[in-house]
Amino acid sequence: MTTREGALLSADGIVKNYGGIRALRGVDFSLWAGEIWGLVVANGAGRSTLIKMLAGPEAPETITVTVEGARIALGNPQSSLAAGISTVYQEPTLFGELNVVENIFLGRELASAGRIDWKEQYQKAVELLELLG
């Protein structure tokens, strides 16, 4: 793997197969702080697969990832989140049966001793909503 000096995140050798179909063949890229990237490719080119592997729901065949120069192991959403990697989907879904706070923290609940800290989640939600105006 080649570490790109100063890169916030580098990923190398990303490979994913679905049976006999190779979805990704040795994808390499680096991201630097302050950059905004768009990934524009044809349908079926592996864009969603790549994002799912970085965010954790999809397991890669091979991948080497560094965050701020430190090699990390990916493989589930929790390890990706711990490394600061998450996904913002193009069509966010709100769940009508959940309240605002539950929707904001869905999948990223603030917990202590294995229990959701509702008070902290409420306070953080208020801060976030005030920040957004």
C-alpha positions as CSV (number, residue, x, y, z in Angstrom):
1,M,0.0,0.0,0.0
2,T,1.2,3.5,-0.8
3,T,0.4,6.0,2.0
4,R,-0.4,9.4,0.5
5,E,1.2,12.0,2.8
6,G,-1.3,14.2,4.5
7,A,-4.3,12.3,3.3
8,L,-7.2,12.2,5.7
9,L,-8.3,8.9,4.3
10,S,-6.7,6.5,1.8
11,A,-8.1,3.3,0.5
12,D,-6.2,0.8,-1.6
13,G,-6.8,-2.4,-3.4
14,I,-10.5,-2.5,-2.9
15,V,-11.9,-5.7,-4.5
16,K,-15.5,-7.0,-4.3
17,N,-16.9,-10.1,-6.1
18,Y,-20.5,-11.2,-6.2
19,G,-20.2,-14.9,-7.3
20,G,-18.5,-14.7,-10.7
21,I,-19.1,-11.0,-11.1
22,R,-16.3,-8.7,-10.1
23,A,-17.9,-5.5,-8.9
24,L,-14.7,-3.7,-8.0
25,R,-11.2,-4.4,-9.2
26,G,-8.4,-2.8,-7.1
27,V,-9.9,0.6,-6.5
28,D,-7.5,3.1,-4.9
29,F,-8.2,6.7,-3.8
30,S,-7.3,9.3,-1.2
31,L,-9.2,12.2,0.3
32,W,-7.7,15.3,1.9
33,A,-9.3,17.6,4.4
34,G,-11.4,20.3,2.8
35,E,-12.1,18.4,-0.4
36,I,-15.6,17.7,-1.7
37,W,-15.8,14.7,-4.0
38,G,-18.5,13.5,-6.4
39,L,-18.5,10.0,-7.7
40,V,-20.1,10.0,-11.1
41,V,-20.2,6.7,-12.9
42,A,-22.6,4.6,-14.9
43,N,-25.2,2.5,-13.2
44,G,-23.8,-0.9,-12.2
45,A,-20.2,0.4,-12.0
46,G,-19.9,-0.3,-8.2
47,R,-20.5,3.1,-6.7
48,S,-23.0,1.8,-4.1
49,T,-20.8,-1.2,-3.3
50,L,-17.8,1.0,-2.7
51,I,-19.7,3.3,-0.3
52,K,-21.3,0.4,1.5
53,M,-17.9,-1.2,2.1
54,L,-16.4,2.0,3.5
55,A,-19.5,2.6,5.7
56,G,-19.5,-1.0,6.9
57,P,-22.7,-2.8,5.8
58,E,-20.9,-4.6,3.0
59,A,-17.8,-6.7,3.6
60,P,-14.9,-6.3,1.0
61,E,-12.9,-9.1,-0.4
62,T,-9.8,-6.9,0.2
63,I,-9.2,-3.4,1.3
64,T,-6.5,-1.4,3.0
65,V,-7.7,1.8,4.7
66,T,-5.8,4.4,6.6
67,V,-7.3,7.4,8.4
68,E,-4.9,10.2,9.2
69,G,-2.0,7.8,8.4
70,A,-3.2,5.0,10.8
71,R,-4.3,1.7,9.3
72,I,-7.8,0.7,10.4
73,A,-9.9,-2.4,10.0
74,L,-13.3,-2.1,8.5
75,G,-16.0,-4.7,8.2
76,N,-19.1,-3.4,10.1
77,P,-20.8,0.0,10.6
78,Q,-19.5,0.4,14.2
79,S,-15.8,0.2,13.1
80,S,-16.5,2.6,10.3
81,L,-18.2,5.1,12.6
82,A,-15.4,4.7,15.1
83,A,-13.0,5.7,12.3
84,G,-15.1,8.7,11.4
85,I,-16.6,7.2,8.2
86,S,-20.3,7.5,7.6
87,T,-22.7,7.8,4.8
88,V,-25.2,10.5,4.0
89,Y,-27.8,8.9,1.6
90,Q,-29.3,10.9,-1.2
91,E,-32.8,10.2,-0.1
92,P,-33.0,10.4,3.7
93,T,-36.0,8.6,5.2
94,L,-37.8,9.8,8.2
95,F,-39.8,7.2,10.3
96,G,-43.2,8.5,11.2
97,E,-43.4,6.2,14.2
98,L,-40.3,7.8,15.7
99,N,-40.0,11.2,17.3
100,V,-37.5,13.9,16.0
101,V,-34.7,12.8,18.4
102,E,-35.1,9.1,17.5
103,N,-34.9,10.0,13.8
104,I,-31.8,12.1,14.3
105,F,-29.9,9.4,16.2
106,L,-31.3,6.3,14.4
107,G,-28.4,3.9,14.2
108,R,-26.1,6.2,16.1
109,E,-27.7,6.3,19.5
110,L,-25.8,7.8,22.3
111,A,-25.4,5.1,24.9
112,S,-23.8,4.6,28.3
113,A,-23.4,1.2,29.9
114,G,-25.4,-0.4,27.0
115,R,-28.4,1.9,27.5
116,I,-29.5,4.8,25.4
117,D,-28.9,8.1,27.1
118,W,-32.1,9.8,26.2
119,K,-31.3,13.0,28.1
120,E,-28.0,13.4,26.3
121,Q,-29.6,12.6,22.9
122,Y,-32.3,15.2,23.6
123,Q,-29.7,17.9,24.5
124,K,-27.6,17.1,21.4
125,A,-30.7,17.2,19.2
126,V,-31.5,20.7,20.5
127,E,-28.0,21.8,19.9
128,L,-28.0,20.5,16.3
129,L,-31.4,22.0,15.5
130,E,-30.3,25.4,17.0
131,L,-27.2,25.2,14.8
132,L,-29.3,24.7,11.8
133,G,-31.7,27.5,12.7
